[in-house]
Amino acid sequence: MKKETHPDYHTIKVVMTDGSSFETRSTYGSEGATINLDIDPLSHPAWTGGPQRVGERGRVSKFNQKFGSFGLKK
């Protein structure tokens, strides 16, 4: 392995949104640095099953909204 081509790999502390923390190894910052997360699996809607509005913004829903009643007699 060539010297000085790889970043320094050291231990850092990661603090989750609820205040819990853990140590991991990373190339972020310097030895003993702390990362405070704004979004993590405990708070992000993708993992918590939060509000899902995928159907409201998709192409099919836009088409149905624009042309959904085309040809229908009420």
C-alpha positions as CSV (number, residue, x, y, z in Angstrom):
1,M,0.0,0.0,0.0
2,K,1.3,3.4,-0.9
3,K,2.0,5.8,2.0
4,E,0.0,9.0,2.3
5,T,-2.6,8.1,-0.3
6,H,-5.3,7.0,2.2
7,P,-7.1,9.3,4.6
8,D,-6.6,9.0,8.4
9,Y,-9.1,6.4,9.8
10,H,-9.9,7.0,13.5
11,T,-12.6,6.8,16.2
12,I,-15.3,9.4,16.3
13,K,-18.5,9.9,18.4
14,V,-22.0,10.0,16.6
15,V,-24.8,11.7,18.6
16,M,-28.4,10.7,17.4
17,T,-31.4,13.1,17.5
18,D,-32.7,11.6,20.7
19,G,-29.4,12.2,22.5
20,S,-28.0,8.6,22.4
21,S,-24.6,8.2,21.1
22,F,-22.1,5.6,19.8
23,E,-18.5,5.4,18.7
24,T,-17.5,4.3,15.2
25,R,-14.4,4.6,13.0
26,S,-14.5,7.2,10.2
27,T,-12.4,9.5,8.1
28,Y,-14.5,12.5,9.3
29,G,-12.6,15.2,11.2
30,S,-9.9,14.2,13.6
31,E,-9.5,11.7,16.4
32,G,-12.3,12.1,19.0
33,A,-14.5,14.4,16.8
34,T,-18.3,14.5,17.4
35,I,-21.0,14.4,14.7
36,N,-24.5,15.6,15.8
37,L,-27.1,14.2,13.4
38,D,-30.1,16.2,12.3
39,I,-31.8,13.3,10.6
40,D,-31.4,9.6,11.6
41,P,-33.4,6.4,11.4
42,L,-35.2,7.4,14.6
43,S,-36.6,10.6,13.2
44,H,-36.7,10.3,9.4
45,P,-40.1,9.5,7.8
46,A,-38.6,6.9,5.5
47,W,-37.8,4.7,8.5
48,T,-40.6,5.7,10.9
49,G,-43.5,5.3,8.4
50,G,-44.3,9.0,8.5
51,P,-46.6,10.8,6.1
52,Q,-46.4,9.3,2.7
53,R,-47.4,11.5,-0.2
54,V,-45.9,9.6,-3.1
55,G,-49.2,9.3,-5.0
56,E,-49.8,13.0,-4.9
57,R,-46.7,13.9,-6.8
58,G,-46.4,11.1,-9.4
59,R,-46.9,11.3,-13.1
60,V,-49.9,9.0,-13.1
61,S,-51.7,11.1,-10.4
62,K,-50.9,14.3,-12.4
63,F,-52.3,12.7,-15.5
64,N,-55.5,11.4,-13.7
65,Q,-56.0,14.8,-12.2
66,K,-55.8,16.5,-15.6
67,F,-57.6,14.0,-17.8
68,G,-59.4,11.7,-15.3
69,S,-62.9,12.9,-16.2
70,F,-62.2,13.0,-19.9
71,G,-64.9,11.1,-21.7
72,L,-66.9,10.2,-18.6
73,K,-70.5,11.3,-18.5
74,K,-72.1,12.0,-15.1
